[in-house]
Amino acid sequence: MELLYLSEMKRVELQLDELVEVVSSSTNYEIIPVHSEVVLAAASIDDVPELHDRVIVGTAKWLDVPILTSDRAIKQSKHVQTIW
């Protein structure tokens, strides 16, 4: 969802299908499905207003991993550790 948004907003130079291919073929990334446990984790995020960002934070919380981001709202969240 975030890749779709970034592609549509022209914030990345690759098209969505190219981005998905790059991420899918990289050993540095893993695509995590947005299943019920991720949605429930996202629903518990009360300090990140934007829905897609809440899904990202909820996913990181569910996986118990930090997020690499410069997004101020995510960096200020009490629910996840950020790097950057």
N, CA, C and O atoms as a MOPAC input file, in Angstrom:
PM7 MOZYME 1SCF
protein

 N      0.83000 1    -1.18600 1     0.00000 1
 C      0.00000 1     0.00000 1     0.00000 1
 C      0.87600 1     1.25200 1     0.00000 1
 O      0.61300 1     2.21500 1    -0.71900 1
 N      1.91600 1     1.21200 1     0.82000 1
 C      2.81100 1     2.37900 1     0.87000 1
 C      3.54500 1     2.55400 1    -0.45900 1
 O      3.73600 1     3.68000 1    -0.91900 1
 N      3.95400 1     1.45000 1    -1.07200 1
 C      4.61100 1     1.54300 1    -2.37800 1
 C      3.66500 1     2.11100 1    -3.42700 1
 O      4.07900 1     2.91100 1    -4.26800 1
 N      2.41200 1     1.70900 1    -3.38500 1
 C      1.41300 1     2.25600 1    -4.30200 1
 C      1.30100 1     3.76300 1    -4.11500 1
 O      1.31000 1     4.51600 1    -5.08800 1
 N      1.19600 1     4.19800 1    -2.87400 1
 C      1.08800 1     5.62200 1    -2.57900 1
 C      2.32200 1     6.38700 1    -3.07800 1
 O      2.18800 1     7.41200 1    -3.74600 1
 N      3.50400 1     5.89400 1    -2.75800 1
 C      4.73100 1     6.57200 1    -3.17200 1
 C      4.85300 1     6.63700 1    -4.68400 1
 O      5.32400 1     7.63400 1    -5.23100 1
 N      4.43200 1     5.58400 1    -5.35700 1
 C      4.46500 1     5.55300 1    -6.81800 1
 C      3.48700 1     6.56900 1    -7.40200 1
 O      3.84000 1     7.32100 1    -8.31000 1
 N      2.27000 1     6.59100 1    -6.88800 1
 C      1.26200 1     7.52500 1    -7.39700 1
 C      1.62300 1     8.98000 1    -7.13100 1
 O      1.30100 1     9.85600 1    -7.93400 1
 N      2.28400 1     9.24400 1    -6.01800 1
 C      2.66800 1    10.61400 1    -5.66500 1
 C      3.97700 1    11.03400 1    -6.33800 1
 O      4.47000 1    12.14300 1    -6.13200 1
 N      4.52900 1    10.11800 1    -7.15100 1
 C      5.79400 1    10.38700 1    -7.85100 1
 C      6.93400 1    10.67500 1    -6.87400 1
 O      7.85100 1    11.43600 1    -7.18300 1
 N      6.86400 1    10.05400 1    -5.68600 1
 C      7.91600 1    10.22800 1    -4.68500 1
 C      9.02800 1     9.20200 1    -4.86100 1
 O     10.07200 1     9.29800 1    -4.21600 1
 N      8.81000 1     8.23100 1    -5.72300 1
 C      9.83300 1     7.27900 1    -6.13300 1
 C      9.81700 1     7.23500 1    -7.65200 1
 O      8.78200 1     7.46600 1    -8.27800 1
 N     10.95900 1     6.94000 1    -8.23600 1
 C     11.06700 1     6.99000 1    -9.69100 1
 C     10.58900 1     5.72800 1   -10.38600 1
 O     10.31500 1     5.76400 1   -11.58500 1
 N     10.48200 1     4.62400 1    -9.68100 1
 C     10.04100 1     3.37600 1   -10.28400 1
 C      8.52400 1     3.26700 1   -10.24700 1
 O      7.87600 1     3.83900 1    -9.37100 1
 N      7.97100 1     2.54600 1   -11.18000 1
 C      6.54500 1     2.25100 1   -11.17900 1
 C      6.26500 1     1.14800 1   -10.16400 1
 O      7.17700 1     0.43000 1    -9.75500 1
 N      5.01500 1     1.01600 1    -9.76100 1
 C      4.64000 1     0.06300 1    -8.72000 1
 C      5.09100 1    -1.35300 1    -9.03700 1
 O      5.66200 1    -2.01700 1    -8.17200 1
 N      4.85300 1    -1.83200 1   -10.24900 1
 C      5.24400 1    -3.20500 1   -10.58200 1
 C      6.75500 1    -3.39300 1   -10.50700 1
 O      7.22700 1    -4.46000 1   -10.11300 1
 N      7.52300 1    -2.36100 1   -10.88200 1
 C      8.97600 1    -2.43900 1   -10.78000 1
 C      9.42200 1    -2.43400 1    -9.31600 1
 O     10.34100 1    -3.16000 1    -8.93800 1
 N      8.76500 1    -1.61100 1    -8.49800 1
 C      9.09000 1    -1.56500 1    -7.07200 1
 C      8.82700 1    -2.91200 1    -6.40900 1
 O      9.65100 1    -3.40200 1    -5.63700 1
 N      7.68000 1    -3.50400 1    -6.71300 1
 C      7.34200 1    -4.80400 1    -6.13000 1
 C      8.37400 1    -5.84800 1    -6.55600 1
 O      8.78600 1    -6.67600 1    -5.74300 1
 N      8.78900 1    -5.81800 1    -7.80800 1
 C      9.79200 1    -6.77000 1    -8.29300 1
 C     11.12700 1    -6.57800 1    -7.56800 1
 O     11.75900 1    -7.55500 1    -7.16700 1
 N     11.55600 1    -5.33200 1    -7.40000 1
 C     12.82200 1    -5.04600 1    -6.71400 1
 C     12.75100 1    -5.54800 1    -5.27000 1
 O     13.66500 1    -6.22800 1    -4.80300 1
 N     11.67800 1    -5.21600 1    -4.57100 1
 C     11.53300 1    -5.62600 1    -3.17600 1
 C     11.40500 1    -7.14300 1    -3.07200 1
 O     12.02200 1    -7.75600 1    -2.20100 1
 N     10.61800 1    -7.74900 1    -3.94300 1
 C     10.41000 1    -9.19900 1    -3.89600 1
 C     11.67600 1    -9.99400 1    -4.17200 1
 O     11.87300 1   -11.06900 1    -3.60700 1
 N     12.52300 1    -9.47400 1    -5.02800 1
 C     13.72700 1   -10.20800 1    -5.39400 1
 C     14.91700 1    -9.90000 1    -4.48600 1
 O     15.96700 1   -10.52700 1    -4.62400 1
 N     14.77600 1    -8.96400 1    -3.57500 1
 C     15.86000 1    -8.58500 1    -2.68300 1
 C     15.88500 1    -9.46700 1    -1.44200 1
 O     14.83800 1    -9.85400 1    -0.92200 1
 N     17.07300 1    -9.77600 1    -0.98200 1
 C     17.20800 1   -10.51100 1     0.27500 1
 C     17.13900 1    -9.56900 1     1.46900 1
 O     17.12600 1   -10.02400 1     2.61200 1
 N     17.09700 1    -8.26700 1     1.22100 1
 C     17.04800 1    -7.28000 1     2.29500 1
 C     15.63400 1    -6.98500 1     2.77800 1
 O     15.46000 1    -6.33100 1     3.80600 1
 N     14.63200 1    -7.45200 1     2.06000 1
 C     13.24700 1    -7.12500 1     2.37600 1
 C     12.40200 1    -8.39000 1     2.39600 1
 O     12.73000 1    -9.39400 1     1.76400 1
 N     11.31400 1    -8.31300 1     3.13400 1
 C     10.32900 1    -9.37900 1     3.12600 1
 C      8.95200 1    -8.73600 1     3.07800 1
 O      8.65700 1    -7.83400 1     3.86100 1
 N      8.12400 1    -9.18800 1     2.17900 1
 C      6.76400 1    -8.67100 1     2.09300 1
 C      5.90700 1    -9.43800 1     3.09400 1
 O      5.82200 1   -10.66600 1     3.05600 1
 N      5.27700 1    -8.68400 1     3.98800 1
 C      4.44500 1    -9.27500 1     5.02900 1
 C      2.98400 1    -9.02900 1     4.67300 1
 O      2.58600 1    -7.87700 1     4.50100 1
 N      2.18200 1   -10.06700 1     4.55900 1
 C      0.75900 1    -9.87300 1     4.25300 1
 C      0.05200 1    -9.09400 1     5.36400 1
 O      0.40200 1    -9.20800 1     6.53900 1
 N     -0.93100 1    -8.31500 1     4.97900 1
 C     -1.74700 1    -7.59100 1     5.95200 1
 C     -2.88600 1    -8.52500 1     6.36800 1
 O     -3.99300 1    -8.46100 1     5.83300 1
 N     -2.58600 1    -9.38700 1     7.32700 1
 C     -3.57900 1   -10.34100 1     7.81600 1
 C     -4.16900 1    -9.83600 1     9.13100 1
 O     -3.80900 1    -8.75400 1     9.59600 1
 N     -5.05200 1   -10.59300 1     9.71900 1
 C     -5.80700 1   -10.12500 1    10.88200 1
 C     -4.92000 1    -9.74000 1    12.06400 1
 O     -5.23700 1    -8.78900 1    12.77800 1
 N     -3.82600 1   -10.44900 1    12.28500 1
 C     -2.95300 1   -10.10500 1    13.41000 1
 C     -2.26800 1    -8.75600 1    13.19100 1
 O     -2.08600 1    -7.99000 1    14.13800 1
 N     -1.89200 1    -8.46600 1    11.95400 1
 C     -1.29500 1    -7.16600 1    11.62900 1
 C     -2.34200 1    -6.06300 1    11.77400 1
 O     -2.04300 1    -4.99200 1    12.30200 1
 N     -3.55800 1    -6.31600 1    11.31300 1
 C     -4.63300 1    -5.32900 1    11.44100 1
 C     -4.92400 1    -5.04300 1    12.91100 1
 O     -5.11200 1    -3.88700 1    13.28800 1
 N     -4.96200 1    -6.06900 1    13.73500 1
 C     -5.18700 1    -5.86000 1    15.16500 1
 C     -4.04100 1    -5.07500 1    15.79800 1
 O     -4.27900 1    -4.22500 1    16.65600 1
 N     -2.81700 1    -5.34600 1    15.39200 1
 C     -1.67500 1    -4.57100 1    15.89600 1
 C     -1.78900 1    -3.12000 1    15.44600 1
 O     -1.52900 1    -2.20900 1    16.23200 1
 N     -2.17400 1    -2.89300 1    14.19300 1
 C     -2.34400 1    -1.52900 1    13.68700 1
 C     -3.45600 1    -0.80600 1    14.43200 1
 O     -3.35500 1     0.39600 1    14.68000 1
 N     -4.50200 1    -1.51500 1    14.78600 1
 C     -5.62800 1    -0.91100 1    15.50900 1
 C     -5.20900 1    -0.42300 1    16.88900 1
 O     -5.84700 1     0.46900 1    17.44800 1
 N     -4.15300 1    -0.99000 1    17.44100 1
 C     -3.68500 1    -0.58200 1    18.77000 1
 C     -2.79700 1     0.65900 1    18.72200 1
 O     -2.43600 1     1.19400 1    19.76900 1
 N     -2.44500 1     1.11700 1    17.54200 1
 C     -1.57900 1     2.29500 1    17.39600 1
 C     -2.43800 1     3.54500 1    17.55100 1
 O     -3.29300 1     3.83000 1    16.71300 1
 N     -2.20500 1     4.27800 1    18.61800 1
 C     -3.04400 1     5.43500 1    18.90900 1
 C     -2.33800 1     6.77700 1    18.74500 1
 O     -2.90600 1     7.82100 1    19.06200 1
 N     -1.10700 1     6.75200 1    18.25400 1
 C     -0.37400 1     8.00800 1    18.13800 1
 C      0.18800 1     8.25900 1    16.73800 1
 O      1.06000 1     9.11000 1    16.56100 1
 N     -0.30500 1     7.53000 1    15.76000 1
 C      0.06100 1     7.73700 1    14.35600 1
 C     -1.24400 1     7.91600 1    13.58800 1
 O     -2.00300 1     6.95700 1    13.44700 1
 N     -1.52700 1     9.12900 1    13.08200 1
 C     -2.85000 1     9.39000 1    12.51200 1
 C     -3.11400 1     8.78000 1    11.13400 1
 O     -4.24900 1     8.40000 1    10.84700 1
 N     -2.11200 1     8.68000 1    10.28800 1
 C     -2.32900 1     8.24700 1     8.90900 1
 C     -2.44900 1     6.72100 1     8.85800 1
 O     -1.60700 1     6.01100 1     9.40700 1
 N     -3.49700 1     6.21900 1     8.19800 1
 C     -3.80300 1     4.78700 1     8.20000 1
 C     -2.65800 1     3.91900 1     7.67700 1
 O     -2.31000 1     2.92500 1     8.31500 1
 N     -2.06800 1     4.26600 1     6.54100 1
 C     -0.99100 1     3.43400 1     6.00100 1
 C      0.20000 1     3.40500 1     6.95300 1
 O      0.84300 1     2.36800 1     7.11200 1
 N      0.49500 1     4.53400 1     7.58300 1
 C      1.58500 1     4.57000 1     8.56000 1
 C      1.25600 1     3.70000 1     9.77100 1
 O      2.14400 1     3.05700 1    10.33100 1
 N     -0.01400 1     3.67500 1    10.17700 1
 C     -0.41600 1     2.80700 1    11.28800 1
 C     -0.24400 1     1.33800 1    10.92500 1
 O      0.13800 1     0.53100 1    11.77300 1
 N     -0.51900 1     0.98800 1     9.68400 1
 C     -0.31100 1    -0.40100 1     9.24300 1
 C      1.17800 1    -0.73400 1     9.28200 1
 O      1.55700 1    -1.83000 1     9.69400 1
 N      2.01700 1     0.19700 1     8.86100 1
 C      3.46800 1    -0.01800 1     8.90200 1
 C      3.93900 1    -0.18500 1    10.34600 1
 O      4.69000 1    -1.11100 1    10.65300 1
 N      3.50000 1     0.70800 1    11.22600 1
 C      3.88900 1     0.62300 1    12.63800 1
 C      3.32100 1    -0.65300 1    13.26600 1
 O      4.01300 1    -1.33000 1    14.02600 1
 N      2.08400 1    -0.97800 1    12.95600 1
 C      1.48600 1    -2.20400 1    13.48000 1
 C      2.22800 1    -3.44500 1    13.02200 1
 O      2.40600 1    -4.38700 1    13.79400 1
 N      2.66100 1    -3.45000 1    11.77100 1
 C      3.43700 1    -4.58200 1    11.24700 1
 C      4.76000 1    -4.70800 1    11.98900 1
 O      5.15500 1    -5.80500 1    12.38400 1
 N      5.43800 1    -3.59100 1    12.17500 1
 C      6.71400 1    -3.61200 1    12.89900 1
 C      6.51400 1    -4.05600 1    14.34500 1
 O      7.31900 1    -4.80800 1    14.89300 1
 N      5.43800 1    -3.58400 1    14.94900 1
 C      5.12700 1    -3.98800 1    16.32300 1
 C      4.86100 1    -5.49300 1    16.38300 1
 O      5.37000 1    -6.17900 1    17.26900 1
 N      4.06900 1    -6.00300 1    15.44500 1
 C      3.75600 1    -7.43200 1    15.40100 1
 C      5.01500 1    -8.27600 1    15.18700 1
 O      5.16600 1    -9.34700 1    15.77400 1
 N      5.91900 1    -7.77200 1    14.33300 1
 C      7.17200 1    -8.49000 1    14.06000 1
 C      8.23800 1    -8.25100 1    15.12600 1
 O      9.23900 1    -8.96500 1    15.18600 1
 N      8.01400 1    -7.22900 1    15.97700 1
 C      8.98600 1    -6.82500 1    16.98800 1
 C     10.31900 1    -6.42400 1    16.34800 1
 O     11.39000 1    -6.89500 1    16.73100 1
 N     10.20300 1    -5.52500 1    15.34600 1
 C     11.38900 1    -5.01300 1    14.65600 1
 C     11.31100 1    -3.48600 1    14.60300 1
 O     10.21900 1    -2.92100 1    14.64800 1
 N     12.46800 1    -2.81100 1    14.50500 1
 C     12.45100 1    -1.35300 1    14.34600 1
 C     12.10400 1    -0.96600 1    12.91100 1
 O     12.13200 1    -1.79600 1    12.00300 1
 N     11.77800 1     0.31100 1    12.72800 1
 C     11.45500 1     0.84400 1    11.39400 1
 C     12.52100 1     1.84800 1    10.99100 1
 O     12.90900 1     2.70400 1    11.78500 1
 N     12.99000 1     1.74200 1     9.76400 1
 C     13.89800 1     2.71700 1     9.18300 1
 C     13.04400 1     3.78400 1     8.51600 1
 O     12.42700 1     3.52600 1     7.48300 1
 N     13.00100 1     4.98600 1     9.09700 1
 C     12.11900 1     6.02600 1     8.57700 1
 C     12.59600 1     7.40700 1     8.98700 1
 O     13.31100 1     7.57400 1     9.97500 1
 N     12.18200 1     8.39200 1     8.20200 1
 C     12.36800 1     9.78800 1     8.60400 1
 C     11.02100 1    10.43600 1     8.90300 1
 O     10.96200 1    11.63300 1     9.18500 1
 N      9.94400 1     9.66300 1     8.84500 1
 C      8.59600 1    10.16400 1     9.10100 1
 C      8.47000 1    10.59100 1    10.56600 1
 O      8.67600 1     9.78300 1    11.47300 1
 N      8.13400 1    11.85500 1    10.78900 1
 C      8.10800 1    12.41300 1    12.13800 1
 C      7.06300 1    11.72500 1    13.03300 1
 O      7.34200 1    11.41600 1    14.19200 1
 N      5.87100 1    11.48900 1    12.49100 1
 C      4.81700 1    10.85800 1    13.30100 1
 C      5.23400 1     9.45900 1    13.73400 1
 O      5.00100 1     9.06700 1    14.87700 1
 N      5.83900 1     8.71500 1    12.84100 1
 C      6.28900 1     7.36200 1    13.18300 1
 C      7.44000 1     7.43600 1    14.18900 1
 O      7.48100 1     6.66200 1    15.14600 1
 N      8.36600 1     8.36000 1    13.97400 1
 C      9.50300 1     8.49600 1    14.89400 1
 C      9.05100 1     8.85800 1    16.30200 1
 O      9.70700 1     8.48400 1    17.27500 1
 N      7.94800 1     9.57700 1    16.42400 1
 C      7.45800 1     9.99500 1    17.73700 1
 C      6.54200 1     8.95100 1    18.38700 1
 O      6.14000 1     9.11300 1    19.53900 1
 N      6.21500 1     7.89300 1    17.66000 1
 C      5.31800 1     6.87500 1    18.20500 1
 C      5.97300 1     6.12700 1    19.36200 1
 O      7.15700 1     5.79500 1    19.31900 1
 N      5.18500 1     5.87500 1    20.38000 1
 C      5.65900 1     5.10100 1    21.53700 1
 C      5.58600 1     3.59900 1    21.27300 1
 O      6.02300 1     2.80000 1    22.10200 1
 N      5.03900 1     3.21600 1    20.12900 1
 C      4.77800 1     1.80900 1    19.84700 1
 C      5.89800 1     1.08800 1    19.10900 1
 O      5.87800 1    -0.13800 1    19.00200 1
 N      6.86900 1     1.83100 1    18.60300 1
 C      7.88600 1     1.21400 1    17.76100 1
 C      9.20200 1     1.96700 1    17.88400 1
 O      9.22700 1     3.18100 1    18.08900 1
 N     10.27700 1     1.23300 1    17.75900 1
 C     11.60300 1     1.85500 1    17.72800 1
 C     11.90000 1     2.24900 1    16.28600 1
 O     11.59500 1     1.49400 1    15.36200 1
 N     12.49000 1     3.42100 1    16.08600 1
 C     12.85100 1     3.84900 1    14.72500 1
 C     14.35900 1     4.04100 1    14.62900 1
 O     15.05400 1     4.28500 1    15.61500 1
 N     14.82200 1     3.92100 1    13.40500 1
 C     16.22500 1     4.13000 1    13.07900 1
 C     16.28700 1     5.19200 1    11.99900 1
 O     15.62800 1     5.07700 1    10.96600 1
 N     17.07600 1     6.22200 1    12.23700 1
 C     17.41700 1     7.25400 1    11.23500 1
 C     17.66000 1     8.52400 1    11.91200 1
 O     17.96100 1     9.52300 1    11.25900 1

